[in-house]
């Protein structure tokens, strides 16, 4: 009996070991510079323009022993139920109920009041499952799921697909899972490889060319490479469906496409290029795979690859067309601040030689685990990513490149689908405004081209550090120690996510920061001893389709009472796929609810990775909801960007009964949406949604809603989305 039990335990441990490495593997890591010790930290400000309140306190969904990346790598595993009758959240995550058990894929549904109405494994089969993707049908409100799992005799993982009929608000009516990617998979000539393993699914839903239907897409990435380092080329399955098919348990018919350029990268033995991309689908019938790549020259000798590193792969005709590629350069020049109050030598050196200004630059990096969302109104794809400070110089007769780990910035990488161009906007930190030409630098926070502050010891005028440029440090990762995870912490722990804009243009960017923990643990700064084991959730919001971003707001167990009470150490944080609009304050600021799914780690780190960090003592998969008061959009509070005469005029008469005229001036012909909302944020009437001519435009509202029924007396808001801007004004109906 004891021998049999020992055998079972051994097999369980073996299974865990066998499947422990279905996480993505890092490639070559760049050289770190020696950490600066003369840094100061600027606490993120919390102006009244962003107020955060808990509407659902952190609640426990599952105690799980799997403490790494609980959702998909490149998507959002938490989705808003679009049917206002229910209005809750669907989610998909993986976890282990026991320390030596199987990792399983779970679904959950939480009501709009924060009640967990259902939470369970997708299947009853004890297989090693993981990395689920989810999308919710915007018409029927039913969720579609995909995950990877081994369901046959070979060693490779398959990708299964299922959906929830969600009849009358009852979650958990899951269809029988079907395999849509059966591995090992073959690629045809000229490659003729048969050992490919496409896993890590992302699920998206878009319009279909078939009337009355939508098209589901499942993108998967190759865990097998045929060159020196990982190169995740992709396959994409697509199928048409409607709500009736999901309610009757119908099987979907899948077709497939791939991106030929990425297949070539996966098999290139001369040049290594690794894509760090994310997948999204537009309402224009196009699908998008966008991000950046890293690489090096493999032969005759390994060397950095200097080429355009931003990529947008676009396929038209609902995934059935031809893939096109647009490229751009993420790098932009910086400068080397000088010591001795600016009259000395540059502080960045290679060896003992100061680096010239033209060899200091910023470049996208450490952003393998990003997601992509699309603003269909303005034709822009948004991706949250990190830019880091790099510099290079001669060392031992060769060019050596280094980067500084505590000098990184979160930016919004924007791809314009109409002009096929890339641009960026600063999210955190920000110099000036997110959209101006001022560039944030750790030693030049206002972007005026001058060092903000130099170190001075008032007690010792001969201190050799006097006149040294002081820098602000950032560390946008959920752990402070860059030596963990086999020196690949920046790859494994990167996790920046963004929400698509809702109907009001409200967005949220969510990431984590451990800067204060690093300043204590790495630099010995006693000012931050309370943050020794504190990862923080950072949230920045945009009221205007990502045009402007607020200062970052921090949630942590030192300053956030809801975290303090539970001792929460948040890891692997995912925002919901939409901010739920809730209304407007008396100051005209919009409010919205943001759901967040995250892992609350007991011992900080990831034991499930090799080498492990922390203990195998598990943690909690948690959900919480925040109501955020957004700042005013740029049209209302930025006199530099907005001209003295705005587009949207005050209605006349005001107050009014029974009708009023609303006018606005278009600087050029283009698409405009003019709609009216009540104080709860509910849409009352759309006056125009389409192409509008340049110049003055006038529309009359007769106090009727979209069903031509009279509305009651009270305060209403009218909102104009046009010319890339959003403007809102108030009016009063008196009967």
KETOR-310326 format. One record per residue (C-alpha): residue number from 1; residue in three letters; y, z, x. Coordinates in steps of 0.5 Angstrom, whole numbers. Layout:
BEGIN
NODE resi resn    py    pz    px
NODE  NUM  ala     Y     Z     X
...
! end
This chain:
BEGIN
NODE resi resn    py    pz    px
NODE    1  unk     0     0     0
NODE    2  unk     5     2     6
NODE    3  unk     3    -4     9
NODE    4  unk     4    -9     3
NODE    5  unk    11    -6     2
NODE    6  unk    13    -6     9
NODE    7  unk    11   -14     9
NODE    8  unk    15   -15     3
NODE    9  unk    21   -11     6
NODE   10  unk    20   -16    12
NODE   11  unk    20   -22     8
NODE   12  unk    26   -20     4
NODE   13  unk    30   -19    11
NODE   14  unk    27   -25    14
NODE   15  unk    30   -29     8
NODE   16  unk    37   -26     9
NODE   17  unk    37   -28    16
NODE   18  unk    34   -35    14
NODE   19  unk    40   -36     9
NODE   20  unk    45   -32    13
NODE   21  unk    48   -38    16
NODE   22  unk    50   -43    10
NODE   23  unk    57   -41    11
NODE   24  unk    61   -46    15
NODE   25  unk    61   -46    23
NODE   26  unk    67   -46    27
NODE   27  unk    69   -52    32
NODE   28  unk    72   -51    39
NODE   29  unk    77   -45    39
NODE   30  unk    84   -46    42
NODE   31  unk    87   -42    48
NODE   32  unk    91   -36    46
NODE   33  unk    97   -33    50
NODE   34  unk    97   -26    52
NODE   35  unk   100   -22    46
NODE   36  unk   107   -20    47
NODE   37  unk   109   -13    47
NODE   38  unk   116   -13    45
NODE   39  unk   116   -15    38
NODE   40  unk   119   -12    32
NODE   41  unk   116   -12    24
NODE   42  unk   121   -14    18
NODE   43  unk   118   -11    12
NODE   44  unk   118   -17     7
NODE   45  unk   124   -15     2
NODE   46  unk   123   -14    -5
NODE   47  unk   129   -17    -9
NODE   48  unk   130   -16   -17
NODE   49  unk   128   -23   -17
NODE   50  unk   121   -22   -17
NODE   51  unk   118   -16   -20
NODE   52  unk   111   -14   -21
NODE   53  unk   107   -10   -26
NODE   54  unk   100    -9   -27
NODE   55  unk    97   -11   -34
NODE   56  unk    90   -10   -32
NODE   57  unk    89    -5   -27
NODE   58  unk    83    -7   -21
NODE   59  unk    77    -7   -25
NODE   60  unk    70    -7   -22
NODE   61  unk    65   -13   -24
NODE   62  unk    60   -12   -19
NODE   63  unk    58    -8   -13
NODE   64  unk    56   -13    -8
NODE   65  unk    53   -13    -1
NODE   66  unk    55   -20     1
NODE   67  unk    62   -19     4
NODE   68  unk    64   -26     6
NODE   69  unk    68   -31     2
NODE   70  unk    66   -29    -5
NODE   71  unk    68   -36    -8
NODE   72  unk    68   -43    -6
NODE   73  unk    72   -45     0
NODE   74  unk    77   -50    -2
NODE   75  unk    78   -48   -10
NODE   76  unk    80   -43   -15
NODE   77  unk    74   -39   -18
NODE   78  unk    78   -36   -23
NODE   79  unk    80   -40   -29
NODE   80  unk    84   -39   -35
NODE   81  unk    81   -40   -42
NODE   82  unk    86   -45   -45
NODE   83  unk    84   -44   -52
NODE   84  unk    90   -39   -55
NODE   85  unk    85   -36   -59
NODE   86  unk    81   -33   -54
NODE   87  unk    86   -34   -48
NODE   88  unk    82   -30   -43
NODE   89  unk    79   -32   -36
NODE   90  unk    72   -35   -33
NODE   91  unk    70   -34   -26
NODE   92  unk    65   -36   -21
NODE   93  unk    63   -32   -15
NODE   94  unk    57   -30   -11
NODE   95  unk    54   -23    -9
NODE   96  unk    48   -19    -7
NODE   97  unk    46   -13   -12
NODE   98  unk    42   -10    -6
NODE   99  unk    43    -9     2
NODE  100  unk    37   -13     3
NODE  101  unk    36   -17    -4
NODE  102  unk    38   -25    -5
NODE  103  unk    45   -27    -6
NODE  104  unk    46   -30   -13
NODE  105  unk    51   -33   -17
NODE  106  unk    55   -30   -22
NODE  107  unk    59   -32   -28
NODE  108  unk    64   -27   -32
NODE  109  unk    68   -28   -38
NODE  110  unk    74   -23   -39
NODE  111  unk    78   -23   -45
NODE  112  unk    86   -23   -45
NODE  113  unk    86   -16   -46
NODE  114  unk    82   -15   -39
NODE  115  unk    75   -13   -43
NODE  116  unk    69   -15   -39
NODE  117  unk    66   -19   -45
NODE  118  unk    60   -22   -40
NODE  119  unk    58   -22   -33
NODE  120  unk    51   -24   -31
NODE  121  unk    47   -28   -26
NODE  122  unk    47   -36   -28
NODE  123  unk    39   -36   -27
NODE  124  unk    33   -31   -27
NODE  125  unk    30   -34   -21
NODE  126  unk    31   -30   -15
NODE  127  unk    33   -36   -10
NODE  128  unk    39   -35    -5
NODE  129  unk    45   -38    -8
NODE  130  unk    52   -39    -6
NODE  131  unk    59   -42    -6
NODE  132  unk    60   -43   -13
NODE  133  unk    65   -48   -16
NODE  134  unk    68   -48   -23
NODE  135  unk    73   -52   -28
NODE  136  unk    75   -51   -35
NODE  137  unk    75   -57   -40
NODE  138  unk    82   -57   -42
NODE  139  unk    80   -59   -49
NODE  140  unk    74   -55   -51
NODE  141  unk    76   -49   -47
NODE  142  unk    69   -49   -44
NODE  143  unk    67   -48   -37
NODE  144  unk    63   -52   -32
NODE  145  unk    60   -49   -26
NODE  146  unk    56   -52   -19
NODE  147  unk    53   -48   -13
NODE  148  unk    48   -49    -8
NODE  149  unk    41   -46    -8
NODE  150  unk    34   -49    -5
NODE  151  unk    30   -50   -11
NODE  152  unk    24   -54    -8
NODE  153  unk    19   -54    -2
NODE  154  unk    24   -57     4
NODE  155  unk    29   -52     8
NODE  156  unk    35   -56     5
NODE  157  unk    40   -53     0
NODE  158  unk    41   -57    -7
NODE  159  unk    47   -57   -11
NODE  160  unk    46   -55   -18
NODE  161  unk    50   -56   -24
NODE  162  unk    51   -52   -31
NODE  163  unk    56   -51   -36
NODE  164  unk    57   -46   -42
NODE  165  unk    57   -48   -49
NODE  166  unk    62   -42   -50
NODE  167  unk    61   -42   -58
NODE  168  unk    66   -38   -62
NODE  169  unk    68   -35   -56
NODE  170  unk    61   -32   -54
NODE  171  unk    61   -33   -46
NODE  172  unk    54   -34   -43
NODE  173  unk    51   -40   -47
NODE  174  unk    49   -43   -40
NODE  175  unk    45   -50   -40
NODE  176  unk    39   -51   -36
NODE  177  unk    41   -52   -29
NODE  178  unk    40   -59   -26
NODE  179  unk    40   -62   -19
NODE  180  unk    46   -67   -18
NODE  181  unk    45   -67   -10
NODE  182  unk    38   -67    -8
NODE  183  unk    38   -65     0
NODE  184  unk    36   -68     5
NODE  185  unk    40   -74     3
NODE  186  unk    40   -81     7
NODE  187  unk    46   -85     9
NODE  188  unk    45   -92     9
NODE  189  unk    47   -97    15
NODE  190  unk    50   -97    20
NODE  191  unk    48   -90    20
NODE  192  unk    41   -89    17
NODE  193  unk    41   -82    18
NODE  194  unk    36   -78    13
NODE  195  unk    38   -71    15
NODE  196  unk    44   -70    11
NODE  197  unk    45   -63     7
NODE  198  unk    51   -64     2
NODE  199  unk    53   -57     0
NODE  200  unk    59   -52    -2
NODE  201  unk    61   -56    -8
NODE  202  unk    68   -56   -11
NODE  203  unk    69   -58   -19
NODE  204  unk    75   -61   -22
NODE  205  unk    76   -64   -29
NODE  206  unk    81   -70   -30
NODE  207  unk    82   -76   -36
NODE  208  unk    76   -81   -37
NODE  209  unk    77   -88   -38
NODE  210  unk    72   -87   -44
NODE  211  unk    76   -86   -50
NODE  212  unk    75   -79   -53
NODE  213  unk    72   -76   -46
NODE  214  unk    74   -73   -40
NODE  215  unk    71   -74   -33
NODE  216  unk    68   -68   -29
NODE  217  unk    67   -69   -21
NODE  218  unk    63   -65   -16
NODE  219  unk    65   -66    -9
NODE  220  unk    60   -63    -4
NODE  221  unk    61   -63     4
NODE  222  unk    56   -64     9
NODE  223  unk    53   -58    13
NODE  224  unk    50   -63    18
NODE  225  unk    54   -67    23
NODE  226  unk    51   -72    28
NODE  227  unk    57   -71    33
NODE  228  unk    58   -65    38
NODE  229  unk    62   -61    33
NODE  230  unk    62   -60    25
NODE  231  unk    65   -65    21
NODE  232  unk    64   -65    14
NODE  233  unk    64   -71    11
NODE  234  unk    63   -71     3
NODE  235  unk    60   -74    -3
NODE  236  unk    63   -74   -10
NODE  237  unk    59   -74   -17
NODE  238  unk    62   -76   -23
NODE  239  unk    60   -76   -30
NODE  240  unk    64   -77   -37
NODE  241  unk    63   -71   -43
NODE  242  unk    66   -68   -49
NODE  243  unk    66   -62   -52
NODE  244  unk    60   -64   -57
NODE  245  unk    56   -66   -51
NODE  246  unk    57   -59   -48
NODE  247  unk    55   -55   -55
NODE  248  unk    49   -59   -56
NODE  249  unk    46   -58   -49
NODE  250  unk    47   -66   -47
NODE  251  unk    45   -68   -40
NODE  252  unk    51   -71   -36
NODE  253  unk    50   -78   -33
NODE  254  unk    52   -78   -26
NODE  255  unk    55   -83   -21
NODE  256  unk    57   -82   -14
NODE  257  unk    62   -84    -9
NODE  258  unk    63   -83    -2
NODE  259  unk    69   -83     3
NODE  260  unk    67   -88     9
NODE  261  unk    72   -86    14
NODE  262  unk    69   -79    14
NODE  263  unk    62   -82    14
NODE  264  unk    64   -85    21
NODE  265  unk    67   -79    23
NODE  266  unk    61   -75    22
NODE  267  unk    57   -80    26
NODE  268  unk    62   -81    32
NODE  269  unk    60   -79    39
NODE  270  unk    66   -81    42
NODE  271  unk    72   -78    38
NODE  272  unk    71   -71    34
NODE  273  unk    75   -71    28
NODE  274  unk    74   -65    23
NODE  275  unk    77   -65    16
NODE  276  unk    80   -59    13
NODE  277  unk    81   -62     6
NODE  278  unk    81   -60    -1
NODE  279  unk    80   -64    -7
NODE  280  unk    84   -65   -14
NODE  281  unk    84   -70   -19
NODE  282  unk    91   -72   -23
NODE  283  unk    92   -75   -30
NODE  284  unk    93   -82   -27
NODE  285  unk    86   -84   -26
NODE  286  unk    86   -82   -19
NODE  287  unk    83   -77   -15
NODE  288  unk    85   -74    -8
NODE  289  unk    82   -71    -2
NODE  290  unk    88   -68     2
NODE  291  unk    89   -64     8
NODE  292  unk    89   -64    16
NODE  293  unk    84   -66    21
NODE  294  unk    83   -63    28
NODE  295  unk    79   -66    34
NODE  296  unk    78   -68    41
NODE  297  unk    76   -74    46
NODE  298  unk    69   -73    47
NODE  299  unk    68   -78    52
NODE  300  unk    69   -79    58
NODE  301  unk    71   -72    58
NODE  302  unk    73   -67    53
NODE  303  unk    81   -67    52
NODE  304  unk    86   -66    46
NODE  305  unk    87   -71    41
NODE  306  unk    94   -73    40
NODE  307  unk    95   -77    34
NODE  308  unk    97   -76    26
NODE  309  unk    93   -70    24
NODE  310  unk    95   -70    16
NODE  311  unk    91   -74    12
NODE  312  unk    91   -76     4
NODE  313  unk    85   -80     2
NODE  314  unk    86   -83    -5
NODE  315  unk    81   -87   -10
NODE  316  unk    84   -90   -16
NODE  317  unk    80   -92   -22
NODE  318  unk    77   -85   -24
NODE  319  unk    73   -85   -17
NODE  320  unk    71   -92   -18
NODE  321  unk    76   -95   -14
NODE  322  unk    77   -96    -7
NODE  323  unk    79   -90    -2
NODE  324  unk    86   -91     2
NODE  325  unk    88   -87     7
NODE  326  unk    95   -84     9
NODE  327  unk    97   -81    15
NODE  328  unk   103   -77    18
NODE  329  unk   104   -72    24
NODE  330  unk   105   -64    22
NODE  331  unk   108   -63    29
NODE  332  unk   115   -61    30
NODE  333  unk   119   -59    36
NODE  334  unk   121   -52    37
NODE  335  unk   125   -49    43
NODE  336  unk   123   -43    49
NODE  337  unk   128   -37    48
NODE  338  unk   131   -35    54
NODE  339  unk   131   -28    57
NODE  340  unk   137   -24    60
NODE  341  unk   141   -25    54
NODE  342  unk   140   -32    53
NODE  343  unk   142   -34    61
NODE  344  unk   135   -33    64
NODE  345  unk   128   -37    64
NODE  346  unk   124   -38    58
NODE  347  unk   119   -33    55
NODE  348  unk   113   -38    54
NODE  349  unk   110   -39    61
NODE  350  unk   104   -43    63
NODE  351  unk   102   -39    69
NODE  352  unk   109   -37    72
NODE  353  unk   112   -43    70
NODE  354  unk   117   -43    64
NODE  355  unk   115   -48    59
NODE  356  unk   121   -53    58
NODE  357  unk   124   -53    51
NODE  358  unk   120   -60    49
NODE  359  unk   113   -57    50
NODE  360  unk   114   -52    45
NODE  361  unk   112   -54    38
NODE  362  unk   109   -52    31
NODE  363  unk   103   -55    28
NODE  364  unk    98   -54    22
NODE  365  unk    92   -50    24
NODE  366  unk    88   -44    22
NODE  367  unk    87   -47    15
NODE  368  unk    80   -49    14
NODE  369  unk    80   -45     7
NODE  370  unk    85   -48     3
NODE  371  unk    86   -51    -4
NODE  372  unk    90   -57    -7
NODE  373  unk    93   -57   -14
NODE  374  unk    97   -63   -17
NODE  375  unk   104   -63   -21
NODE  376  unk   103   -69   -25
NODE  377  unk   110   -69   -28
NODE  378  unk   113   -70   -21
NODE  379  unk   107   -74   -18
NODE  380  unk   106   -68   -12
NODE  381  unk   100   -65    -9
NODE  382  unk   101   -58    -6
NODE  383  unk    97   -55    -1
NODE  384  unk    98   -48     2
NODE  385  unk    97   -48    10
NODE  386  unk    99   -45    16
NODE  387  unk   103   -47    22
NODE  388  unk   103   -44    29
NODE  389  unk   107   -44    35
NODE  390  unk   104   -48    41
NODE  391  unk   106   -49    48
NODE  392  unk   103   -53    54
NODE  393  unk   105   -54    61
NODE  394  unk   101   -55    68
NODE  395  unk    96   -50    70
NODE  396  unk    92   -52    76
NODE  397  unk    94   -59    76
NODE  398  unk    92   -60    69
NODE  399  unk    95   -59    62
NODE  400  unk    94   -53    59
NODE  401  unk    96   -51    52
NODE  402  unk    96   -44    48
NODE  403  unk    98   -42    42
NODE  404  unk   101   -35    40
NODE  405  unk    97   -31    34
NODE  406  unk   102   -27    31
NODE  407  unk   107   -33    30
NODE  408  unk   105   -37    24
NODE  409  unk   108   -39    18
NODE  410  unk   106   -40    11
NODE  411  unk   108   -47     8
NODE  412  unk   107   -51     2
NODE  413  unk   104   -58     5
NODE  414  unk   107   -63    -1
NODE  415  unk   104   -70    -2
NODE  416  unk   108   -75    -6
NODE  417  unk   103   -79   -10
NODE  418  unk   108   -84   -12
NODE  419  unk   111   -86    -5
NODE  420  unk   105   -84     0
NODE  421  unk   109   -79     4
NODE  422  unk   108   -72     6
NODE  423  unk   113   -66     7
NODE  424  unk   113   -59     7
NODE  425  unk   117   -53     4
NODE  426  unk   117   -46     7
NODE  427  unk   114   -40     3
NODE  428  unk   114   -34     8
NODE  429  unk   118   -33    12
NODE  430  unk   124   -37    10
NODE  431  unk   130   -39    14
NODE  432  unk   136   -41     9
NODE  433  unk   132   -44     4
NODE  434  unk   125   -47     3
NODE  435  unk   128   -54     2
NODE  436  unk   133   -54     8
NODE  437  unk   133   -57    15
NODE  438  unk   133   -50    18
NODE  439  unk   127   -48    21
NODE  440  unk   124   -41    21
NODE  441  unk   122   -38    28
NODE  442  unk   120   -31    30
NODE  443  unk   126   -30    34
NODE  444  unk   131   -34    30
NODE  445  unk   130   -32    23
NODE  446  unk   136   -35    20
NODE  447  unk   135   -42    23
NODE  448  unk   142   -42    26
NODE  449  unk   139   -44    33
NODE  450  unk   140   -38    37
NODE  451  unk   136   -32    38
NODE  452  unk   137   -26    33
NODE  453  unk   137   -20    37
NODE  454  unk   135   -18    44
NODE  455  unk   132   -12    47
NODE  456  unk   137    -7    49
NODE  457  unk   135     0    52
NODE  458  unk   141     5    51
NODE  459  unk   138    10    55
NODE  460  unk   137     6    61
NODE  461  unk   142     0    63
NODE  462  unk   137    -2    68
NODE  463  unk   131    -3    64
NODE  464  unk   128    -9    66
NODE  465  unk   126   -11    59
NODE  466  unk   134   -11    57
NODE  467  unk   136   -18    55
NODE  468  unk   129   -20    52
NODE  469  unk   129   -24    46
NODE  470  unk   126   -20    40
NODE  471  unk   121   -23    35
NODE  472  unk   118   -22    28
NODE  473  unk   111   -22    28
NODE  474  unk   106   -25    22
NODE  475  unk    99   -25    22
NODE  476  unk    97   -28    15
NODE  477  unk    89   -26    15
NODE  478  unk    85   -21    12
NODE  479  unk    83   -18    19
NODE  480  unk    88   -16    25
NODE  481  unk    83   -17    30
NODE  482  unk    82   -24    33
NODE  483  unk    76   -22    37
NODE  484  unk    71   -21    31
NODE  485  unk    67   -26    28
NODE  486  unk    65   -29    35
NODE  487  unk    72   -30    37
NODE  488  unk    73   -35    31
NODE  489  unk    76   -30    26
NODE  490  unk    82   -35    25
NODE  491  unk    77   -40    22
NODE  492  unk    72   -35    18
NODE  493  unk    78   -31    16
NODE  494  unk    83   -36    14
NODE  495  unk    84   -36     6
NODE  496  unk    91   -39     3
NODE  497  unk    91   -41    -4
NODE  498  unk    96   -44    -9
NODE  499  unk    96   -45   -17
NODE  500  unk    98   -51   -20
NODE  501  unk   104   -51   -24
NODE  502  unk   104   -49   -31
NODE  503  unk   108   -52   -37
NODE  504  unk   114   -49   -34
NODE  505  unk   113   -50   -27
NODE  506  unk   111   -43   -25
NODE  507  unk   107   -43   -19
NODE  508  unk   104   -38   -14
NODE  509  unk   102   -38    -7
NODE  510  unk    97   -32    -5
NODE  511  unk    94   -30     2
NODE  512  unk    93   -24     6
NODE  513  unk    97   -21    12
NODE  514  unk    94   -15    17
NODE  515  unk   101   -15    21
NODE  516  unk   102    -8    20
NODE  517  unk    95    -6    22
NODE  518  unk    95   -11    28
NODE  519  unk   102    -8    30
NODE  520  unk    98    -1    30
NODE  521  unk    91    -3    33
NODE  522  unk    93    -8    38
NODE  523  unk   100    -6    40
NODE  524  unk   100     2    39
NODE  525  unk   106     2    34
NODE  526  unk   106     9    31
NODE  527  unk   110     7    26
NODE  528  unk   105     3    22
NODE  529  unk    99     8    23
NODE  530  unk    98     9    16
NODE  531  unk    96     1    16
NODE  532  unk    91     2    21
NODE  533  unk    86     0    16
NODE  534  unk    90    -4    11
NODE  535  unk    89   -11     9
NODE  536  unk    95   -13     5
NODE  537  unk    95   -19    -1
NODE  538  unk   102   -23    -1
NODE  539  unk   104   -26    -7
NODE  540  unk   110   -31    -7
NODE  541  unk   112   -35   -13
NODE  542  unk   116   -41   -15
NODE  543  unk   120   -42   -22
NODE  544  unk   121   -50   -21
NODE  545  unk   114   -53   -19
NODE  546  unk   114   -51   -12
NODE  547  unk   121   -53   -10
NODE  548  unk   123   -46    -8
NODE  549  unk   119   -40    -6
NODE  550  unk   121   -32    -7
NODE  551  unk   120   -27    -2
NODE  552  unk   113   -25    -1
NODE  553  unk   111   -19    -5
NODE  554  unk   106   -14    -2
NODE  555  unk   100   -11    -5
NODE  556  unk    96    -5    -1
NODE  557  unk    93     1    -1
NODE  558  unk    99     5     2
NODE  559  unk   105     3    -3
NODE  560  unk   101     0    -9
NODE  561  unk    99     6   -13
NODE  562  unk    93     2   -17
NODE  563  unk    90     1   -10
NODE  564  unk    91     8    -7
NODE  565  unk    88    11   -13
NODE  566  unk    81     7   -11
NODE  567  unk    82     6    -3
NODE  568  unk    82    -1    -4
NODE  569  unk    81    -6     2
NODE  570  unk    82   -13    -1
NODE  571  unk    79   -19     2
NODE  572  unk    77   -26     0
NODE  573  unk    83   -26    -5
NODE  574  unk    83   -32   -10
NODE  575  unk    89   -33   -16
NODE  576  unk    87   -36   -22
NODE  577  unk    88   -43   -23
NODE  578  unk    94   -42   -28
NODE  579  unk   100   -37   -29
NODE  580  unk   100   -35   -36
NODE  581  unk   107   -36   -39
NODE  582  unk   109   -30   -43
NODE  583  unk   117   -30   -44
NODE  584  unk   124   -30   -42
NODE  585  unk   128   -24   -40
NODE  586  unk   135   -22   -42
NODE  587  unk   137   -25   -36
NODE  588  unk   134   -32   -37
NODE  589  unk   128   -30   -32
NODE  590  unk   121   -33   -34
NODE  591  unk   115   -28   -34
NODE  592  unk   108   -30   -33
NODE  593  unk   101   -27   -32
NODE  594  unk    97   -28   -26
NODE  595  unk    90   -26   -25
NODE  596  unk    87   -25   -19
NODE  597  unk    79   -24   -16
NODE  598  unk    78   -21   -10
NODE  599  unk    73   -17    -6
NODE  600  unk    74   -10    -4
NODE  601  unk    71    -8     2
NODE  602  unk    68    -1     4
NODE  603  unk    68    -2    11
NODE  604  unk    73    -7    14
NODE  605  unk    70   -14    16
NODE  606  unk    64   -18    14
NODE  607  unk    57   -15    16
NODE  608  unk    54   -22    13
NODE  609  unk    57   -26    19
NODE  610  unk    54   -27    26
NODE  611  unk    56   -23    30
NODE  612  unk    57   -18    24
NODE  613  unk    63   -13    23
NODE  614  unk    63    -7    20
NODE  615  unk    57    -4    16
NODE  616  unk    52    -6    11
NODE  617  unk    55    -2     6
NODE  618  unk    58    -7     1
NODE  619  unk    64    -7    -3
NODE  620  unk    67    -9   -10
NODE  621  unk    68   -15   -14
NODE  622  unk    74   -14   -17
NODE  623  unk    79   -17   -22
NODE  624  unk    86   -15   -24
NODE  625  unk    92   -18   -28
NODE  626  unk    99   -18   -26
NODE  627  unk   105   -20   -30
NODE  628  unk   111   -22   -25
NODE  629  unk   118   -23   -27
NODE  630  unk   120   -30   -23
NODE  631  unk   127   -31   -20
NODE  632  unk   131   -36   -23
NODE  633  unk   130   -43   -21
NODE  634  unk   134   -47   -16
NODE  635  unk   138   -50   -22
NODE  636  unk   141   -43   -24
NODE  637  unk   142   -39   -17
NODE  638  unk   143   -44   -12
NODE  639  unk   150   -47   -11
NODE  640  unk   149   -51    -5
NODE  641  unk   143   -55    -8
NODE  642  unk   146   -56   -15
NODE  643  unk   153   -59   -16
NODE  644  unk   158   -56   -20
NODE  645  unk   156   -60   -26
NODE  646  unk   149   -59   -28
NODE  647  unk   145   -64   -32
NODE  648  unk   144   -60   -38
NODE  649  unk   150   -58   -42
NODE  650  unk   151   -52   -47
NODE  651  unk   149   -54   -54
NODE  652  unk   154   -55   -59
NODE  653  unk   156   -52   -64
NODE  654  unk   153   -45   -61
NODE  655  unk   151   -41   -65
NODE  656  unk   149   -46   -70
NODE  657  unk   146   -48   -77
NODE  658  unk   143   -52   -79
NODE  659  unk   143   -57   -73
NODE  660  unk   146   -57   -66
NODE  661  unk   147   -63   -61
NODE  662  unk   144   -62   -54
NODE  663  unk   146   -66   -48
NODE  664  unk   144   -68   -41
NODE  665  unk   147   -72   -36
NODE  666  unk   141   -76   -32
NODE  667  unk   144   -78   -24
NODE  668  unk   138   -84   -25
NODE  669  unk   134   -87   -30
NODE  670  unk   127   -83   -30
NODE  671  unk   122   -78   -33
NODE  672  unk   125   -72   -37
NODE  673  unk   122   -67   -42
NODE  674  unk   127   -63   -46
NODE  675  unk   123   -58   -50
NODE  676  unk   125   -51   -54
NODE  677  unk   122   -45   -53
NODE  678  unk   122   -38   -57
NODE  679  unk   123   -31   -54
NODE  680  unk   115   -31   -53
NODE  681  unk   115   -37   -49
NODE  682  unk   112   -41   -54
NODE  683  unk   113   -48   -55
NODE  684  unk   117   -50   -61
NODE  685  unk   120   -57   -61
NODE  686  unk   119   -62   -56
NODE  687  unk   126   -67   -57
NODE  688  unk   124   -72   -51
NODE  689  unk   118   -73   -46
NODE  690  unk   119   -80   -43
NODE  691  unk   123   -85   -39
NODE  692  unk   131   -83   -40
NODE  693  unk   136   -88   -38
NODE  694  unk   141   -86   -33
NODE  695  unk   148   -83   -35
NODE  696  unk   149   -78   -41
NODE  697  unk   144   -77   -47
NODE  698  unk   144   -73   -53
NODE  699  unk   139   -70   -58
NODE  700  unk   140   -67   -64
NODE  701  unk   135   -61   -66
NODE  702  unk   135   -59   -74
NODE  703  unk   132   -52   -73
NODE  704  unk   125   -55   -74
NODE  705  unk   118   -54   -70
NODE  706  unk   113   -60   -68
NODE  707  unk   110   -59   -75
NODE  708  unk   117   -60   -78
NODE  709  unk   117   -53   -81
NODE  710  unk   124   -49   -81
NODE  711  unk   124   -44   -75
NODE  712  unk   127   -37   -77
NODE  713  unk   134   -34   -74
NODE  714  unk   134   -32   -67
NODE  715  unk   135   -33   -60
NODE  716  unk   132   -40   -57
NODE  717  unk   131   -43   -50
NODE  718  unk   132   -50   -49
NODE  719  unk   129   -53   -42
NODE  720  unk   130   -59   -38
NODE  721  unk   125   -62   -33
NODE  722  unk   128   -68   -30
NODE  723  unk   130   -71   -23
NODE  724  unk   125   -66   -20
NODE  725  unk   129   -60   -22
NODE  726  unk   129   -55   -28
NODE  727  unk   135   -52   -32
NODE  728  unk   134   -47   -38
NODE  729  unk   140   -45   -43
NODE  730  unk   140   -41   -49
NODE  731  unk   142   -42   -56
NODE  732  unk   143   -38   -62
NODE  733  unk   140   -40   -69
NODE  734  unk   144   -36   -75
NODE  735  unk   142   -37   -82
! end
